[in-house]
Amino acid sequence: MSDYRPETICVQGGYTPGNGEPRQIPIIQSTTFKYATSEDMGKLFDLEASGYFYTRLQNPTNDAVAAKISQLEGGTAAMLTSSGQAANFYAVFNIAGCGDHVVASSTIYGGTYNLFHVTMKRMGVEFTFVEPDCSEEELEAAFRPNTKAVFGETIANPALTVLDIEKFAHAAHAHGVPLIVDNTFATPVNCRPFDWGADIVTHSTTKYMDGHGAGVGGCIVDSGKFDWLAHADKFPGLTTPDESYHGITYAEKFGLGGAFITKCTAQLMRDFGSIQSPQNAFLLNLGLESLHVRMPRHCENALAVARYLKESPKISFVTYPGLEGDRYYALAQKYMPHGTCGVVSFGFRGGRMAAETFMKHLKLAAIETHVADARTCVLHPASATHRQMNDQELAAAGITPDLVRLSCGIEHADDLIEDIRQALEAV
Ligand SMILES: *Cc1c(COP(=O)(O)O)cnc(C)c1O
């Protein structure tokens, strides 16, 4: 299936029914699975045989949907998680523990910033945040002997900076560590980070992949390209025996293609249990079936809206990487020539008050803590998702007090622009 084009994988990837089997991915709504003998089951616990035994570890519905996302990204293995937060936590914690260090782009999603800067710091993992458009020298200076990974977002939420994936991958590999890219906003329809040197990709499937505001979820995909054994001293969790799994060495037993995800499932999902429900995985798959049809419309609408806003005298700035003249236009053209995402950020000459007045007068665009939905929605990050940040941290994340984040849905662009026009009149 991986040989097919993304459009075909969106519709048919991950699941090929046999004779007389359900055409749609069945929802295996079962916590557990039956075996004839204790020996049979023992082999599963030893990771000697593969098979299902408890849905916290693996479930056939989840695995089929994860396989589709893996094919879309061009990866070798993938797993679903209960949320994007869980996906990013697992992806990093799988290789960086107490006493380790990670380099991350400063413009990442507020929830991820908090996870790294507050919660994981408390667990003993230190982060150095760098500007996404820092020079190679500045990036180089952020590394330490105990650095275990580099992290960034293809298109940052909500700053809409574009990650120079090649630059970050190059720096990571020069230091013998993988690049983890959160590809939530671009989706594999618009960008495949593995093609540019990223090693691990994460998703909040809550966004475009689901696309209908129906289920919170996440996904981790491994490219299978990072050679853990070549940097064995940095990644003992993958290259030395796991005593909690009868002395298995993941990188040896499961190879480069399977080690990362197997360890992540066997250890982190086993112990933390942030599993996606099979019902949600089924809904996620329905979203994936039309991802390739929806993404171009999200992008078209966002570009039309960005161009309209750019002409308004009440608007002080418009940020959209797909808009000619945007600071990240060139990088977006390089990494996402067919479109970026549906999210546009902009500010008001009248400041924070003007932003709030504008939002109050919108009729089609609903105020929501959400993006990447089929329905247009709008948010004021400084008073919602990013309110835990002080002004300095806000500025580092690329957010001003008057910034409004508009997530263009897949309605008709003219109706969205008409809604914006009448709300601007009230400002
Ligand atoms: C929303 C989001 C997350 C967090 O995902 P949840 O599914 O809400 O837990 C992580 N990264 C990015 C880029 C996001 O937009």
The ligand as an SDF file (V2000), in Angstrom:
LIG
                    3D

 15 15  0  0  0  0  0  0  0  0999 V2000
   -3.2800   20.5790   19.4490 C   0  0  0  0  0  0  0  0  0  0  0  0
   -1.8600   20.3370   19.2790 C   0  0  0  0  0  0  0  0  0  0  0  0
   -1.1580   19.4790   20.1440 C   0  0  0  0  0  0  0  0  0  0  0  0
   -1.8200   18.8070   21.3160 C   0  0  0  0  0  0  0  0  0  0  0  0
   -2.7370   17.8480   20.8650 O   0  0  0  0  0  0  0  0  0  0  0  0
   -4.0280   17.3640   21.6830 P   0  0  0  0  0  0  0  0  0  0  0  0
   -4.6130   16.3610   20.7660 O   0  0  0  0  0  0  0  0  0  0  0  0
   -4.8780   18.5590   21.9300 O   0  0  0  0  0  0  0  0  0  0  0  0
   -3.5200   16.7700   22.9550 O   0  0  0  0  0  0  0  0  0  0  0  0
    0.1770   19.2530   19.8860 C   0  0  0  0  0  0  0  0  0  0  0  0
    0.8060   19.8460   18.8660 N   0  0  0  0  0  0  0  0  0  0  0  0
    0.1590   20.6880   18.0230 C   0  0  0  0  0  0  0  0  0  0  0  0
    0.9040   21.3190   16.9000 C   0  0  0  0  0  0  0  0  0  0  0  0
   -1.1860   20.9570   18.1950 C   0  0  0  0  0  0  0  0  0  0  0  0
   -1.8140   21.7930   17.3600 O   0  0  0  0  0  0  0  0  0  0  0  0
  1  2  1  0
  2  3  1  0
  2 14  2  0
  3  4  1  0
  3 10  2  0
  4  5  1  0
  5  6  1  0
  6  7  2  0
  6  8  1  0
  6  9  1  0
 10 11  1  0
 11 12  2  0
 12 13  1  0
 12 14  1  0
 14 15  1  0
M  END
$$$$
